[in-house]
Amino acid sequence: MSDVARLAFDPWDPAFLADPYPAYAELRSRGRVLYYEPTDQWLVPRHADVSALLRERRLGRTYLHRFSHEEFGRTPPPAEHEPFHTLNDHGMLDLEPPDHTRIRRLVSKAFTPRTVERLQPYVEQLAGDLVARLVEAGGGDLLTDIAEPLPVAVIAEMLGIPDGDRPLLRPWSADICGMYELNPSAEAAARAVRASVEFSDYLRDLIAARREEPGDDLISGLIAAHDEGDRLTEQEMISTAVLLLNAGHEATVNATVNGWWALFRNPAQLAALRADHSLVPTAVEELMRYDTPLQLFERWVLDDIEIDGTTIPRGAEIAMLFGSANHDPDVFDAPDRLDLTRRDNPHISFSAGIHYCIGAPLARIELAASMRALLTRAPKLTLAAEPERKPNFVIRGLKGLSVAVG
C-alpha cells in the first residue's frame, strides 16, 4: 500500500495523465499485484497476468448473478444513480454467463467477418468524404472532423438511427462514459444519469417505431430474434444498443487522435508510413499498443484468488492495467519505441476472453480507412497546435487535435 502511494501512479495528476508509461514501468518492477488504497483496488501491471486474468472465471464483470451487494461486502450504489446502473448492468459487457452468452450470441450475428467486410466500402467512402472536407477547409480538428463522425456514423447506420438524430449520440456517450473513470465526481455522475435517462427514452421510442416498421438494421434484428423465441427484454435491447454505440466508437475515436499525435511526435515513423502505405495494418496495431485508448479494465473477485503469493479475497476489485501490459518488456521488444513495422504484437487493447471486443474487426477497418484517406488526400498533414489531453485516465484521449493540410 505504502509502496504504491510513493509511486508516480496518480490517475488524477495531469503529469501522470500526460505520460503514464514511466509510472507503469515502476509498478511492474515492484511486483505482479499491488494494492492501491485511493480506489480500493488491486493493480495488475504485467502482460502475462492481465492476459491470464481476462480469461479467469473466478473473476467477473458483475457479482450480482451470484451475490447481493450485502453478501459480497459492497455498498449498493446510491439510489439517484439507478438509471445509469439499470442501463449499464444490462449490457453484455457487464454481464456474466448465461446472460452474457445469450446476448452476445445474438449480437455477434451483426459482426460476422462477412457482415463487417460488406461495410468496408461504406466506411472507406465515408472516410474519404470526411478527409476531402478537411482538405477543402485547409485543416481543422482531427477529433471532431474525422475521428468522431466516422465511427459514430458507422455504428448508427448499423443500429438504424436516423441521420438527423445522430448528433445526439456522441454527447450522451461522453457523459455516460464519464462514470467509468476512477472515483467519478458527483457532477460526472449526475451527467451520466441524465444521459442514461435521455438515451434510454430515445431508444425506447425507436424500438417501438421499429416494431411497427422493421428495417434492415440491428435493432430490428434484435426485435425479430426476440419474437422468434430468443429471449431479449426491452431493457437488454436498450442496454445493448447503448453499449454498441459507446464501445463502437469510443476506442476508435481515441485511437485515431492518440495515434496521429504519436505519429507527429515520431516524424521518422510518420515519414516511413507516408512512403509505404502497406504499413497501415501493422501501424494500426502498433498505435493501439503504443498509446492504449482503454487504460484499465476492472473485474470483481468472485472467489479467492492467489497472485504471486498474495491472496486477493472474494469481494475485492482487480484493476488490470492495459496500458502497462502493452508496454511490458517481457513481451514487447523496446516497448517505449514506436515501431510501425512491429509484427509480433500481442497487445490487449481489445481485451481478451469472453469480453473480447466484439467490434474489433470493424474498429480495425475504420482506423485503417481514416489513416489511408489522410495519407492519400492530405499527404502533408501537419500539427497546427499542441493538443490538450482530456483529464481522464481510464479512457485516454485528447480534447482535440488541430491540423493543417500543408
Secondary structure, DSSP 8 states (H G I E B T S, - for coil): -HHHHHSS--TT-HHHHH--HHHHHHHHHH-S-EEEGGGTEEEE--HHHHHHHTT-TTEES-STTT--TTTTT-----GGGHHHHHHHHTSGGG--TTHHHHHHHHHHGGG-HHHHHHHHHHHHHHHHHHHHHHHHTTEEEHIIIIITHHHHHHHHHHHT--GGGGGGHHHHHHHHHGGGSSS--HHHHHHHHHHHHHHHHHHHHHHHHHHHS--SSHHHHHHHHHHTT----HHHHHHHHHHHHHHHHHHHHHHHHHHHHHHHH-HHHHHHHHH-GGGHHHHHHHHHHHT-SB-EEEEEESS-EEETTEEE-TT-EEEEEHHHHTT-TTTSSSTTS--TT-------TT--GGGS-TTHHHHHHHHHHHHHHHHHH-TT-EE-S---B-S-SSB--BS--EEE--
